[in-house]
């Protein structure tokens, strides 16, 4: 034959045939099309399921053979030689076999309905990977359909097309006009034929699948027979002067089919890369391997038919592996037969030589046409089903909503039309080599994603991942991913990079725009697996002060009134553990179920809404004190446990709802959602406020007394937890505080005031104890946060007259320098306040002496019983709580307010330990209230563990 067949990168057909049933909606299993009442009564029986041979082996063989087996075997052996050809097949099949093992593993892990690679990836890796790979898979099928249509057109034009220049045709049957527009017309006609078949129903193609398979196998049989039945002959090469008198050729005009000869075999053993006569490009190992690899794929065809299989878990592994082994044997046998019987010139200059040496030439032509047409139709059907599945899953919102429409028989006709339209657009390019490279890379991305899905499932060690096919490991998955990646960049590095970038863009788009699915996220399983492993490696015995960071348990009474405090504590956690704790009063014995389980979703919604990085821990207890003890004992895991307890201050200020719909319009939507989510729940309050579901207003309801509140502080310190009391944060707004402080100061700076001295112990003005250093550390951490980085720390040094102010200031400055803390030091004289203290101290000494004498006499009368022992034990601890007058505390409060210009955004004060005598808890709390009155957002801080070091 004297036609000229261009070098085509013929692609596989990952066909989605009639077995492709209706795709699932979000969170639903794949379903068959609904049957109308009329059809339900006329066809009461379910469609007959397919066996392994008809459902897996046949479509996979058709997809893997395609036209490559007829037109590219000679090209492969002629350019690379028999040795390299067999090596290429081994490498290529090794790559696809790794993916086959992953497909078999996923397909045997429970029920698998129709959907193919998209279904497996989306349900294994989640909607982000599934949706992005689904789009790539859809585009791959669209481009593959156009590729096969163009390939069929070029094969028809090569056989029946007349010369473009109007010259006399060398054969009487070459009558079809040729040229770009004529080829486009022929391609459009073929695409319309495929469209009509798909619109009528995919069952037409499904019924013809076996017939096409028989045709292809028959033609393949004639090719094997021809090597033995046809004798040696001379073949006129296409494009030569002998084949067309109007062509002035200078190269060889004839080549020989020698039959089986040793000399011919020896001449074809080694590589001889030359210029491809159809493209004019010099062939290399990479280019030949890329063309050959196209014929080794198609492994997804069987898994795509899982919905129509009798037993998918049985059929897919056996059928796919059988097809892969069969095609590997056929390809290698053909390579050996070609190398033994055809000289090198014939293989390099005539890619359609199998037709010339066949016992009847039209057999090969029929095989090429039938396989190409079936591949085009199956890819169009597959593209439409994938598009319909994506639309049903609602991953792209309303963009793909029209593709959900189906006919009464369940055929997604809108998806078919959209797919055909895109195929028609691709046909305008008319460049097969460009399309072939893109299609190959897209399919390789899909295969790599399947390997990645299997690898993720294996690494996650999820108990429910136990496939019956066990002939795989994570090593095979990694090899499959690496092999696919290498092939992608070997074919075309630019297209591969662009395809990966496009997939990542789709992944991010779906991640941020698509709704949450109920398929399960493999990322969560992988994160759990890794977090558990690293938590076990986090050894608390190796903790060191220089790596200390705050790990905070913030007790939230009413989340609606605690927004300001929640966001502020999020700033000072310094990448540490942050837990929102809540205690609900109740007894599980008297309740039908745990009332906290239904509240977790609302708390997590609050965390998302406030955009903080925090965990939520809720507990049910008979008292708030016991509940906080529970949380301090059990919160966290391993080396990640709270070391700092943060409480709201106990006072009579009314809470304000910060999540009401009266906020700014840009927050109204989330606020309404949060209100709907949190309103039905009763949040027990540390200071007594709760949110009533009947009334949207907040009201007082005392559930915690002052003594119990102070007891909670004492309990935390006994458990070696740092304690922070936050006051006046109910009206705190982080953004407004920063902007207000900056504007009032007239500079682009925010101020944070730090008072590192125990103001309740004026007789001990040390600023280098553990508590003071802890206070400095928290202030420094706040200053390291980006939003607070421009803040200025103002450190106030309380000094008395007669002491060296400059010396104390110099020592404190040196300490700050060693601690790498940048702050401005302000000496504050407080002689008047101290005088008030010592005045009260003298009065207290006289009173204490009298009380001690009376207590001694009373103790003797009672015989020193147990109760008296307890009182003496409590009173034996030195305490300031009864020595401090309200006048002194008010004076110190005014002293702090007097230093507040420009006003600070927040103040850090020293929190003394509660008294040992529990009867003095109320007085202790009263003193704290006087000390911090009207100070604005204030943190009372007490540290119990060293947190600062000057060492490297």
Protein Blocks (a to p, Z undefined) as FASTA:
>chain_A
ZZdcddddddddddddfklccdddehiacddddddfklmmmmmbccddddfklmmmmmmm
mmmnmmmlmmmmmmmmmmnommlmmmmmmmmmmmmmmmmmmmmmmmmnojadehijmlmm
mmmnojklmmmmmmmmmmmmmmmmmmmmmmmmmmmmmmmpccfklpacfbfklmbccdjk
lmmmmmmmmmmmmmmmmmnopklmmmmmmmmmmmmmmmmmmmmmmmmmpccdddddehia
klomkbccfbdfbdcdebjafklmmmmmpgcddddfklopacdfklmmmmmmmmmgoklm
mmmmmmmpfblmlmmmmmmmmmmmmmmmmmmmmmmmmmmmpcfklmmmomklmmmmpmbl
klmmmmmmmmmmmmmmmmmmmmmmmmmmmmmnomnojmlmmmmpccfkopafklmmmmmm
mmmmmmmnopaklmmmmmmmmmmmmmmmmmmmmmmmmmnopaklccfblcbcfklmmmmm
mmmmmmmmmmommlmmmmmmmmmmmmmmmmmmmccdfebpaklmmmmmmmmmmmmmmcfk
lgcfklgccddddddfblmlmmmmmmmmmmmnnopacddddddeddfklpcbdfklmmmm
mmmmmmmmnopacdddddddfbfklmmmmmmmmgcehjlccfbdcdddddfbdcddfkbc
kbcfklmmmmmmmmmmmmmpccddfkopacdfkbmcdcdddfbdfklmmmmmmmmmmnop
acdddehklmgcfklmmmmmmmmnopacddddddfbdfklmklccfkbfklmmmmmmmmm
mmmpmklmmpccdddddddehiafklmmmmmmmmmmmnopacddddddfkkmmmmmmmmm
mmmmmmmmmmmmmmmmmmmmnoopaklmmmmmmmmpccfklmpcfklmmmmmmmmmmmmc
ccdfbdcdddddddfblklmmmmmmmmmmmmgonbpadddddfbdfbdfbZZ
